[in-house]
Amino acid sequence: MSLDIKICGLSTPDAIDAAAAGGASHAGFIFFERSPRNVAPDAAAPLAARAKAAGVVTVAVTVDADDAMLDRIVRTVRPDMLQLHGSESPERVAAVRARHGLPVMKAFAISGRDDLKKLDAYRGVADRFLLDANPPKGSDLPGGNGVSFDWSLLASLDADTDYMLSGGLDAGNVGEALGIAGPPGIDVSSGVESAPGIKDAGLIEAFFLAVAEAREQRQTAALGV
Ligand SMILES: O=C(O)c1ccccc1NCC(=O)[C@H](O)[C@H](O)COP(=O)(O)O
């Protein structure tokens, strides 16, 4: 089974190259001023072009952005996908998708079974889901907090739910997350940083190695070797 891997919060050519070299399927760019990973559209444009040239799908991450901001990002950065990481309603997701003609990944904060029910109103509207942890108390950010949630909750999701498992992943725990949830995609940001907003090529490489090892172990176990 294939596994999509999104490295989020990229802001330098070196980090793009490390993500692409490791085999990232998606590269995320944050357009949210309070984030240490925030990039201006003009600065993100050449980075996104670099990721695209390496065959990586580019994702523009926004939080309750209005049409003017999304217009500017789409016009300048030309992302392949939009990630809506705020409290966007199903109607807003549909409107954004129609206005820009781009697939939309809708993010949800998960801390209990009830949170997963919220996805239902977005089925057939959002192209994909990103399931993240609830921000810790006092956090200024809806994402990128480096905290995880109970991955076993995902066992109750419909098998055909297309999502990325996100929140607090790193090289040390991604194998366990894959084993418990078996997601179609994963997403990481803080877990491959040496400091908030500073991606580390060594940590990115270690993350991909940990994913490869875990997948190999699962395959071996499945074959009963
Ligand atoms: O990463 C941010 O700073 C951020 C800010 C505002 C909205 C979303 C943000 N990140 C979105 C992502 O897709 C992150 O990769 C995701 O929340 C996981 O982050 P982490 O727990 O640090 O791996």
PDBQT file of the ligand as one rigid body, heavy atoms in Angstrom, charges set to zero:
ROOT
HETATM    1  O1  LIG A 301       2.885  24.567  11.361  1.00  0.00    +0.000 OA
HETATM    2  C1  LIG A 301       2.373  25.655  11.644  1.00  0.00    +0.000 C 
HETATM    3  O2  LIG A 301       3.032  26.576  12.162  1.00  0.00    +0.000 OA
HETATM    4  C2  LIG A 301       0.925  25.883  11.375  1.00  0.00    +0.000 A 
HETATM    5  C3  LIG A 301       0.385  27.108  11.694  1.00  0.00    +0.000 A 
HETATM    6  C4  LIG A 301      -0.951  27.360  11.450  1.00  0.00    +0.000 A 
HETATM    7  C5  LIG A 301      -1.748  26.384  10.872  1.00  0.00    +0.000 A 
HETATM    8  C6  LIG A 301      -1.221  25.155  10.532  1.00  0.00    +0.000 A 
HETATM    9  C7  LIG A 301       0.110  24.879  10.785  1.00  0.00    +0.000 A 
HETATM   10  N1  LIG A 301       0.649  23.645  10.460  1.00  0.00    +0.000 N 
HETATM   11  C8  LIG A 301      -0.098  22.710   9.724  1.00  0.00    +0.000 C 
HETATM   12  C9  LIG A 301       0.459  21.370   9.481  1.00  0.00    +0.000 C 
HETATM   13  O3  LIG A 301       0.040  20.736   8.524  1.00  0.00    +0.000 OA
HETATM   14  C10 LIG A 301       1.446  20.772  10.461  1.00  0.00    +0.000 C 
HETATM   15  O4  LIG A 301       2.313  19.946   9.751  1.00  0.00    +0.000 OA
HETATM   16  C11 LIG A 301       0.678  19.925  11.465  1.00  0.00    +0.000 C 
HETATM   17  O5  LIG A 301      -0.066  20.755  12.294  1.00  0.00    +0.000 OA
HETATM   18  C12 LIG A 301       1.599  19.029  12.335  1.00  0.00    +0.000 C 
HETATM   19  O6  LIG A 301       2.545  19.780  13.011  1.00  0.00    +0.000 OA
HETATM   20  P1  LIG A 301       3.542  19.061  14.035  1.00  0.00    +0.000 P 
HETATM   21  O7  LIG A 301       2.735  18.569  15.181  1.00  0.00    +0.000 OA
HETATM   22  O8  LIG A 301       4.475  20.139  14.431  1.00  0.00    +0.000 OA
HETATM   23  O9  LIG A 301       4.236  17.956  13.296  1.00  0.00    +0.000 OA
ENDROOT
TORSDOF 0
